[in-house]
């Protein structure tokens, strides 16, 4: 199994829109060959920073 970790920086004030868009993209990600699980975590120390685990 491979775990990919991606740090994402979202422009300040765009976090809510990003999260809504990511929910839509999640349905595409989950249909990829070999897909097991993914999660998006919002950083509590830095505004607009996310960790994506695939």
C-alpha positions in Angstrom: 0.0 0.0 0.0 1.2 3.5 -0.8 0.1 6.5 1.3 0.5 9.9 -0.4 0.5 13.0 1.8 0.0 16.4 0.2 0.2 19.8 2.0 -2.2 22.3 0.4 -2.3 26.0 0.9 -5.7 27.7 0.1 -5.9 31.4 -0.4 -7.3 33.1 2.7 -11.0 33.6 2.6 -11.4 30.7 0.1 -11.4 27.9 2.6 -15.2 27.3 2.6 -15.4 27.2 -1.2 -12.4 24.9 -1.4 -13.9 22.4 1.1 -17.2 22.4 -0.9 -15.4 21.8 -4.2 -13.2 19.1 -2.6 -16.4 17.2 -1.5 -17.4 17.1 -5.2 -13.9 16.0 -6.3 -14.0 13.3 -3.6 -16.5 11.3 -5.7 -14.0 11.3 -8.6 -11.1 10.3 -6.4 -13.0 7.4 -4.9 -13.6 5.9 -8.4 -9.9 5.7 -9.3 -8.3 2.3 -9.8 -6.7 1.1 -6.6 -8.5 3.6 -4.4 -8.8 2.7 -0.7 -9.4 5.8 1.3 -8.7 9.5 1.5 -9.1 12.3 4.0 -8.7 16.0 4.1 -7.6 17.6 7.4 -7.6 21.4 8.1 -4.7 22.7 10.0 -5.7 24.5 13.2 -2.4 26.4 13.6 -2.3 28.1 10.1 -5.3 29.4 8.3 -5.8 28.0 4.8 -3.5 25.0 5.3 -4.7 21.5 4.6 -3.3 18.0 4.7 -4.6 15.5 2.1 -4.0 11.8 2.7 -4.6 9.5 -0.2 
